[in-house]
Amino acid sequence: MPIVTFGGRIHVISTISAVKSAVNALRTSPIVGFDTETRPSFKRGENHKVALLQLSTPTDAFLFRLNKIGIPAPLKQFLEDKDIIKVGLSTTDDFHQLAKVCDCKPTRFIEIQDLVKQFSISDMSLQKIYAILFQQKISKGQQLTNWEAPILTDAQQSYAAIDAWACLHIYNYLSSGNFTPEHSPYWHEPAEQE
């Protein structure tokens, strides 16, 4: 399966002064993709706060380095904005992590895992859902890297951008009505419940 690449522009937001213009750019899109990344823990009892928040339009991905800037007011307002649809996967987990950083009440979110059930897709990982829909593979090679590193590598930036953008891409494709589950070589009929 070919590997997914992000063909748009990636903007890394690591200063508070850059947040407002990034959010203004995001506001030009009525629907955005959403995801977060947290530095992995390899020791028992070790926990890290969410380090990165990704928001993507079809053409631009904005990577907010929360470990450097927190959640400034314009970003908080965007997450709580009822007029803009945000699309993500496993959003309950993301919201739980964000609550440790900020008193934020994310609003108008669509959960991809709920959406795909309407199309008889029982696989719940972003990687599997994307493969079923587009016959392409999302590489997870950067997932367990250090998201609090002083500078994010190009590979980390690309991975983070793809995760948010892919949620938006999935939503737009399923909303278009062009997907027939039986036509995907990677779809399998859900097992009947006893």
HUCORNOR-V227314 format. One record per helix or strand of 3 or more residues. SS is the DSSP state (A for helix, B for strand). FROM is the first residue (numbers start at 1). TO is the last residue. If there is no record, write none. Layout:
ss | from | to
SS | FROM | TO
SS | FROM | TO
//
This chain:
ss | from | to
B | 9 | 13
A | 16 | 26
B | 31 | 38
B | 50 | 56
B | 60 | 65
A | 66 | 69
A | 73 | 79
B | 85 | 88
A | 91 | 99
B | 109 | 111
A | 112 | 117
A | 126 | 134
A | 154 | 175
A | 181 | 183
//
